[in-house]
Amino acid sequence: PPPWLSRQLFLETVDLQATKERIEYSKTFQGKYFNFLGYFFSIYFLWKIFMVRVTDIV
């Protein structure tokens, strides 16, 4: 097989392993906590941006 194919397969297996580790981590308490914080701050900062735009219009 061409050398680029073996490298690509290696990178795919590394990515698959990292994805499995992230899934397992997300099942822990700390993973759930960080996931919640991510959603919370996303909504919070979207709200802040929205409020700035509203006050700019008024």
matplotlib code that plots the C-alpha trace (Angstrom):
import matplotlib.pyplot as plt

x = [0.0, 1.1, 2.8, 0.1, -2.5, -0.9, -0.4, -4.0, -5.2, -2.9, -4.3, -7.9, -7.2, -5.7, -8.7, -11.0, -9.2, -9.4, -13.1, -13.7, -11.7, -13.8, -17.0, -15.9, -14.8, -18.1, -19.8, -17.9, -19.1, -16.4, -17.2, -20.9, -20.0, -17.7, -20.3, -22.9, -20.6, -19.9, -23.6, -24.3, -21.5, -22.5, -26.0, -24.8, -22.4, -25.0, -27.4, -24.7, -24.1, -27.8, -28.2, -25.4, -27.0, -30.4, -28.9, -27.0, -30.2, -32.1]
y = [0.0, 3.6, 5.2, 7.9, 5.3, 3.7, 7.2, 8.1, 4.9, 5.6, 9.1, 7.7, 5.2, 7.9, 10.1, 7.2, 6.5, 10.2, 10.3, 7.2, 8.8, 12.0, 10.0, 8.1, 11.4, 13.0, 10.2, 11.2, 13.8, 16.2, 15.7, 16.4, 19.4, 20.9, 20.2, 22.0, 25.0, 25.1, 25.3, 27.8, 30.2, 29.9, 31.0, 33.7, 35.3, 35.1, 36.9, 39.5, 40.1, 40.3, 42.9, 45.0, 45.0, 46.0, 48.9, 50.0, 50.1, 52.1]
z = [0.0, -0.5, 2.5, 2.8, 3.3, 6.3, 7.8, 7.2, 8.8, 11.8, 12.2, 12.0, 14.7, 16.9, 16.3, 17.1, 20.4, 21.4, 20.6, 22.8, 25.6, 25.4, 25.5, 28.5, 30.2, 29.5, 31.6, 34.7, 37.2, 36.2, 32.5, 33.1, 35.2, 32.5, 29.8, 31.9, 32.4, 28.6, 27.9, 30.7, 29.6, 25.9, 26.8, 29.2, 26.6, 23.9, 26.2, 26.9, 23.2, 22.6, 25.3, 23.9, 20.5, 22.0, 23.9, 20.7, 18.8, 21.5]

ax = plt.figure().add_subplot(projection="3d")
ax.plot(x, y, z, "-o")
ax.set_aspect("equal")
plt.show()
